[in-house]
Amino acid sequence: MSPGSTASARGRRALERGTKRRVLAVVGAILLAGSGRAFAADAAGTADGTPVRLDEQKVEGTREREIPRFLPAVEGVDIYDGKKTTVIDPTEPPKIVNDNYRQLLSRTPGLVLSEEATPLVSIGYRGLDPDRTQFTQVLKDGVPIAADLFGYPENYYMPPLDSVEQVDFVHGGAALLYGPQPGGSLNFVTRKPNPDVPFSLYTNQTFGSYSFYSTYNAVSGTVGPLGYYGYYYQKQGLGFREENSDFGLYSGSAKGIYTIDDTSSIKLAFDGYNEEHGEPGGLRLTEAPNAVLYQEDRSATSRFFDRFRLQRYIGSATYENQIATDTYLRVIAWGGYVNRWSRRQRGGGFGTLPSGEAAQSNQIQDQAFNTAGLDARVRQTWSMFDEQNTLTAGVMYYHDGSPRVDKRGARPDADDGAVRNRSERTTNYGAAFAENRFVFGDLALIPAVRLETYSQSVDEAVNVDKTAEGIPLADESNVDVVPLVGMGATYTLRPTVEVYGNASSAYRPQLFTLAVPLSPTQLVANDLKAGNIWQYELGFRGYPTPWAYWDTSVFFMDFDNQIGNVQITENLSEIRNVGRSRYYGWEVATEVGVLGLLDDVNGTDYAERFGEFALYGNLMLLDAEFIRGPFDGKTPAYAPDWLVRAGVQYTHPVYGKASLLTTATDDMFANDNNTPDFFIPSYNVWDLTMETNVYRDNVALYFGVNNVFGEDYWARVRSDGIDPAMPRNFYGGFKVYL
């Protein structure tokens, strides 16, 4: 590196440190101002000073357009009281382009985004591994979207944000109502049919840097008892890497809702999705044979032939019935097919070009997932001591048959080759669960229980390496029954101001690849156990006025029996329970509408006349550490000591909106070993987005600059090296609604 570039790097780091201090100071001021002033504004309560509890029995299928920051105590068949929840509105900021999750999560604490330039998304939670969001239950309209719930819980598909009305996030172990995953649940609630007209049309077209183009086109309407919504979504681009960073995504969805009578309806939906992208490989910082160095060219490519493809075809049917005034039923059935295919050149290393004889061939992996599931829930409202209590209970069944074939291609760009491994994998899962919300005046207690049973089996038909070593092929199965419990509580201090707490258990079953490794040099301990997790949270939140809210909480997570790979000899390793880790910290999120505050103080109507100028921010402080096992004293992967998101947004009631937002995070490691190659330095990235109406509400233009100041950073490191994040990039487009 030249002296000039060294000096430039020093200057950039100094600027970053100064910027981070300023961001933290601004966010701190926002947090204090927002929570203090908002609580003061609500201190009077109602006219006579008595607390008011909102009606939690309302179960209409549609939601108010002005989305609150927290989920209601009870909605439909679900109880959210006593849980930390966040409601994310993807239409609140200016148009989000290319499904930018940095912007989607700008108002949400606790979620760590592991950024990449492909269409895939990886989100971690409070120090849990973000790879393909595998520690978080991800749903679309209540339907799980992971490839396999347990054996392969990776989420390769996310619905386009243009199709999403809101995202409901239930934090941590409080998501027990959806399953055992410790990272909470993200439920993408998609758009409903337009009830007002028989036909409407929406389209947007976007153009951006690196040959980016996307189009989203939707039709919607209601004719008699039938409502419909359908869309086609496409995005493509060449990426910023020198080669093999192109991507193309094509998806569509159709939804029909038939109203049977005043109390019941049935919804049918189908999703089709096809995506392919190049994997340009990772980079490194230190010299090595065939090294591709980050500091010389962060857009360089180390893998010129690696590709990834995904196909997904899933259908679902949902039946809802308000059986009686106090009884509500929902049944969802779903099923379909997912195929994950990849090819990767052999002979490469960490941030190095493939070399040697192995580089003349590749590894081809083909996994299919044939899934089916049923989720039936009922909510019953009942009275005790003149209070309305709520019971919700249900059952769930899930099945997945998943063949896997691994081949070796004779060329680095081969799509087919000789079979090396073939196996059949099966998952069967059942659960029964119940929660009850007991109300005692201002206090609500919500005990929960969930009984899980699952079985996994892996049957190897071919394994060339094992056969060569004289090792028998695997025919393994395991069955387990796991009881889970939780307790939530809420105490109402003022209307829409409350203290809440939750304690819940969770577990982490072994994956297919952990049950039966493909390599003959890898063993599995006979006493391998599922990981056990306990989580605790105590928080204080309020939404007392339309111009302010806050949510702050302290949390603790204990993760025992983590599963890892331990080297026994130079050529032999074993998958075993490697130890215990603990995570604790503090989160706070708040927002203040400046003009709304002035109106409230002075009795003016500036916000109504001139729009709102909102300041928002959230902060997570995290202390995570392994406290037992071979990683004792080390920090879990993707567990920064602090993470800040903050921004300012101006929204005019007629002309549009503009937003400037930032994400700043402390340094962290991308592996549990905390090795230098997997170090991720602290970074601070800013985005500027704008949207303006040009003809009534029918035509709008939008424009944006991502990574405004050209931050040179990475947020993801894989086994093949550093995955650089996107440099400064621009986009613009238009949308039309008819």
Number of C-alpha atoms within 10 A of each C-alpha: 7 7 8 9 11 11 11 12 13 12 12 14 14 12 12 18 15 11 15 21 12 12 21 19 12 16 23 16 12 21 25 13 16 26 23 12 15 25 21 11 15 17 15 14 17 12 7 7 10 11 18 14 12 11 10 17 17 11 13 11 10 7 10 7 8 9 14 15 21 23 19 16 19 19 18 21 22 19 22 21 25 27 29 28 23 20 19 23 21 21 14 15 20 23 28 22 24 18 19 14 18 21 26 18 19 21 24 26 25 25 19 26 20 24 22 17 19 18 19 17 21 20 22 23 22 29 26 23 24 26 19 19 26 25 24 29 27 28 21 16 18 15 23 21 23 23 26 25 25 23 23 17 22 22 25 22 21 17 20 19 22 22 22 18 19 19 23 21 22 26 24 32 31 34 26 27 23 24 23 31 26 29 29 25 28 24 22 24 17 19 16 20 22 17 16 11 12 15 17 16 15 16 19 21 17 20 20 19 16 16 12 19 21 20 17 20 20 20 19 24 21 20 14 10 12 18 22 23 24 22 21 19 21 19 21 22 20 19 22 21 21 16 18 21 23 23 22 20 18 17 20 20 20 18 22 21 21 18 16 13 9 8 14 16 19 18 18 18 18 18 18 16 21 18 22 20 25 23 26 26 30 27 31 22 16 12 11 13 10 14 18 25 22 19 14 10 12 24 22 19 22 29 26 20 19 24 23 18 19 19 19 21 18 20 19 20 18 21 17 22 18 19 12 10 10 12 18 21 20 20 18 21 19 20 19 17 19 23 19 18 19 20 26 25 26 23 16 19 20 21 30 24 23 21 15 9 9 15 17 16 19 25 24 27 20 16 18 23 23 19 21 19 20 19 21 18 21 22 25 18 17 15 11 10 9 10 12 17 21 25 20 24 20 20 18 20 17 21 21 25 17 24 19 18 18 24 19 23 22 17 18 23 19 18 18 17 16 12 16 17 20 18 21 17 22 21 24 19 20 18 19 18 22 20 24 22 25 20 21 15 14 14 15 20 21 23 18 22 20 25 17 19 16 19 17 22 21 22 17 20 14 17 21 17 15 18 12 9 10 10 11 11 18 19 14 13 15 11 12 13 13 14 16 19 19 23 20 26 21 23 19 19 17 21 19 19 23 19 19 23 23 25 23 25 25 27 22 20 22 19 18 20 12 21 22 24 16 22 14 20 15 18 20 16 12 8 8 17 17 18 18 18 23 21 22 21 25 21 21 19 24 25 23 20 17 13 21 25 27 26 26 22 19 18 20 19 24 16 22 23 21 23 21 15 15 16 11 11 9 7 9 13 17 18 21 20 21 20 19 22 24 21 21 19 19 20 21 24 26 29 26 27 24 18 20 24 23 14 16 14 10 10 10 14 14 16 20 13 11 14 20 22 20 19 22 25 31 28 26 25 20 22 18 25 21 22 17 16 14 14 19 16 13 18 26 25 22 29 28 23 18 20 25 27 28 26 23 18 22 20 22 17 13 14 15 19 23 21 20 19 23 22 22 21 22 17 17 22 24 26 21 19 15 16 10 11 20 21 20 21 13 20 20 22 22 22 20 21 24 22 24 21 18 14 11 9 14 12 17 20 20 23 22 24 19 22 21 17 13 13 17 18 18 20 24 24 24 17 14 19 22 26 26 24 20 21 18 17 16 18 19 20 20 19 20 17 15 11
